[in-house]
Amino acid sequence: MSVVAPAIDAPVARVPGLALALGFVGLAVGAAVLSGTLPIAFAFATVFLFAGPHNWFEARYALGRLPARTGKLWGFFLVSAFGIVGLSGAYAALPFAMSYSDLGMSLYAGWCTALLFWIAILVWMRSRTNPRFDGGWVWPVACLGCAGVWLNPIALPMALVYLHPLMALWLLDRELARSHPAWRRAYRRAVASVPLLLLALWWQLRDSPELPGTDQVTLAFAPRAVRAETLTDHAGAWAMPSVSPYFLVAAHTFLEMVHYGVWVVLIPLVGMRSWPWQLKTIPAARRSRSWSHAVAAILLFGLSVVVVLWVCFGIDYETTRRVYFTVAMLHVLAEVPFFLRMV
């Protein structure tokens, strides 16, 4: 009887998308460790370094995916633009309106109602274009959501704070479906590390009532630049008093870092078909020379905004951070119609 020895030099089967999956897990684990151990210093560093650049990469990616002409989609884009500008402006005005009005949380409930029906209109309009789907379900869902926001007006804004960073994961999945469908299985398994790491952060920090702010790293990198109260307020500690503020800040910083990493590193590597400064892959830039100049001007203006943000962060980090996260609602809302067009 002869025994066939296994081939020593047999090629190892490669897992499609393994490098992307390992890179994502490495990013997520590093973000979780730093968020849990150095919450203030890491929050300071991530926003300072990546807040502006990630917005620029979002704009560059969107320009590369938008059609050169709206055609039959002009109504969808018109409703999208009105909603993005109107809701962003109203959100920025809410704190001032509340200081001069006795309506209080009713103003938040009204804003949330407008947001839900704006999304419902976009979903319904999207359902009537190819590939079509039944969008009638969106109206009862919107009405049910409105009932919820009037019961708890602050719940939806707080949900946006924590769910918005996850939108980048969804958009990356849609991009993989277009360009590298074989990578999606490995990527989706890697994304499962996000809830596991959040659970690990909660387990370690659930009984930590105070947010440390006097460690040597924080004093070295963020002296007088940011108070713990600023971070806990934005993380929603005032709305969730029973949850450890340490965990809330760590969780929010972790999700933001994952969001920034996806937009600054992973989506450009997977979804951009040229270098960011090359305009040949932007449909609008190919229409004419004047359109190409306009697109270039938009991108250059975006780069100037990045530089201005870095300067302002260096001068007055706390004020700039508050203003940035208020105005950032614009790019949060802009992702809604963009994602619907990718479905």
N, C-alpha and C positions, 0 to 999 in steps of 0.2 A: 504494500500500500504506500503510495507516494503522498507526501505532504507538500502542499504548495505554500511557500513562504510568502507573507504579505510584501507587497512592493514598498520598499523603504522610501523610494523617491516619488511615490504617488502624490500628485498635487493636492493640496488641501483645498476643500471647497470654500469659496469665498462667499461671505454673506453680503448681499447688496446693501449698500448704505451703512455698513458697519462703522466706517470712519466718521460719518456724520453723527451717528447715534452715540459713539464714544465721546466725540467732542461735545455733544449736548450734555451728556451725563457729567462730564468733567466740569463744564461750565456751571451746571446746577449745583453740584456738590461743593465746588469752591465758593459759590455765592451763598449757600446755606451756612457753611462753616464761618465765613467772615461776617455774615449778618447776625449769627447767633453769638459770636464772641466779641465783635467790635461794632455794635449797631450804629452808634453815632458817627464814628470815623468812617465806616464803610458807606453809610447813607450820604455823608458829605462827599466822599470821593466819587461814588457812582453818579450822583446828580451833576456834580461839577464837570466830570469828564465826558459823560455820555448823553446828557439831556439834549443839548443842541445837536450833536452829530447824528443821533438816532432820528431826530425829526427830519434832518436833511436827507438821510438815506430813505426814509419813508416817502418823502416827496419825490425823490429821484426814481424810486421803484414805481410809484403811482404813475408818473409821467410816462414811464416805459410801458405801462399796461393800458392806459387810457387810449381810446380810438382817436384818430386825427380829426374825424368829423362826428358829431353827435348823431346825425341822421334821425331815425325814428326814436332815438333815446333822448332827444332834447328835453322832453318833459321830465324824465327821471332825473337827469342832471340838474335841471332847473329847481325841482323840488329839493334835491340834495343840497344844492348851494344855499337856498333860502333857509333850510333847516340848520345847516352847519353854522352859518353866520348868525342867524337869529337866536338860536338856542345858546350858542357860545356867548353872545353879547348879554343875553338875559341871565345866564349863569354867573357871569362876571359882575352883573349889577345886583344880584341877590343880596349880598351882605349889606350894601348901601341901602337897598330898599327896605330891608328888615330893620335897619336902624332908625328909619323914619316912618315906620308903619307898625300898627298893632296886629297885623295879620299873622305875623310869626311864621310858623311852619306851613301855613296855608300857601305861602308863596312858593315854598319848595314843592308842595304837592301839585300846584298849578304847573310848575316847570316840568315835573316828572310826567304829568298828564300829557303835556305838549310833546315831550320826548317820545313817549310810548306811541302816540297816534302818528307822529312823524315816521317812526320806524314801521308802523303798520302800513302806512300809505306806500312807503318804499317797497315793502315786501309784496304788497298787492300789485304794484306796478311792475315789479320784477317778474311776478308770476305770469304776466300777460305777454312776456317776451321769450324768445327761444333761449334755452330749452324751457318750455312751459311746465307749470305745475299748478295744482289746486291751491290757491292762496286765500280761499274764503275763511279758513280756520283762524286767520290772523286777527279778525275783528273781535270775536269773543275772547280771545287771549288778551288783546289790548284792553278790553273792557274789564276783564278780571284783574289785570295788572293795575289799572287805574283805581279799582276798589282797594287794592292793597296799599297803594301809595297814599291814599287819603287816610287809611288806618295808621300807617307809619310813614310819614313823608320823607324821613331821612334814610330809609332802608335802601332805596334805589341808588342815591348818590354814593352811599357807602359800598354798595355792591359794585358800582362802577370802579371805585378805587382799587378793589381787589381782583375784579374780573377782567378789567381792561388789559392788564399785562398779558393775560392768557390769549387775547385776540391774536397776538403775534404767532403763537403756536399754531393756531387754526389756519392763519394765512400761509404759514410755511408748509403746512400739510397740503393746502390747495395748490401751492406752487409745485410741490413734489408730484402731485397728481398730474400736472401738466408736463413737467420736464423730466422727472425721474420716478415714475410710478413704482418701480421695483424697490426703491429705498423706503417707501412708506411704512412697511411692516416693521423694519428695524427702528425707524424714527418713532413710531407710535409706542413701541415698547420702551424707548428711552424716555418719552414724555411721561410715562407712568412714574418716573422717579420724582416728579414735581410734587404730587400729593403725598408721596412717602416722605419726602424731605420736609414738607410742611408739618406732617404728623410728628416727625422727629423733633422739629423745632418746638412744637407745642409741648411735647413730652418733657423736654429739657427746661423750658422756660415758663411753664404754666403756673408755677408758684413764685415767680420773680416779680414782686410788686413794683420795684423801683427800676428805673432805666439808668444804668451807669453812665456818667458823663465826665468823670474825673480821672479815667485811666490815662496812662502816659501817651498812648497812641492818639487818643482824642485830643489831649492837650497839645500834642505836637502838630497835628494836621488841621485841627479845627478850633483854634483858640478864639473865643469870643465870636465865632462865626455862626454858630447855630446852638440854640438851646434845646434841651430835651423836650420842652413843651411844644416847640414848633413841630417836631417829628411826631409826637404822640397825638397832637391835634389832627394832623393830616392823616395819620393812621386810623383815626376814628375812636381813640380812647374815650373821648367825651361822650360818644354815642354807645359805647360798650363798656360800661364801668366795671362789669364783673369779669372782664378778660384782662389778663396781665398786659400792661402797656409795653413791657419789654418784648413780649411775644408779638404784639401787634406791629411794633416798629420793625422787628426782625423779619416778620413775615412779609410786610410791605416792601422792605428793602430787598429781600430775596427775590420776590416776584418782579420788581422793577429791574433788577440786574439781569434776570433771565430774559425779560422783555428787551432790554438794551442789547444783550448779547445776540439775540435772534436777529434783530434789525441791523446791527452794525457788522456782524460777522456772517451768520448763517444764511440769511436771505440774500445778501449780495453774492455770496459764493455760489448759491444754488440757482438764483433766479435772474441775475443780471447777465446779459449776453455780451457785454462789453465792459470796458472800464467806465466808472461813473461819469467821467468828464467827456466821454465820447457820445455824441448826440445822434449818431446814425441809427440807433435802435429805438429812438423815441419817435412814435408815429407823427406827432404834431410838428416836430422839427423837420420832418421830410416834406411837409406841405410846400414850403417856399423858403426863400432866404430870410424874409422878414419874420416868419414863424420860428425859424431856427435861432435868429437873434433874440427873439422874445423868450424862448425856452432857456437859452444861455443866460439871459438877464435874470430870470427867475432863480436859476441855480446859483448864480453869483450872489444874488441878494440873500439866498438862504445861507450861503457860506459867511456872509457878513454878519448875519444874525447870530450864527454860532460864535463868531469872534466876540461880538458885543455881549453875548451871554457870559462867556468866560471872563471878560473884563468886569462885568457887573457882579458876577459871583465873587470875584476877588475883592471888590470894593465893599459890597454889602451882601453877604451870602444869604442871610435870613430873609431880607426883604425881596431879593431876587427870586428866591425859592418860592415864596408865597405868590408872587406875581406869576411866575412861570407855571405853577400847578393850577392857577386859576385860568390862565390863557390856554393851557394845554388841553382844556376841554374841546377846543376847536379840532385838534388832530384826533382826539378820541372819537368825536362824532364823524369825522371824515372817513374813519375806517369802516363805518357801518355800510354806506352805499358801495364803497370799494369792495368790501367782502361780498355783498349781495351780487355784484356783477361777476364775481369769481365762482359763485355757486353753480 
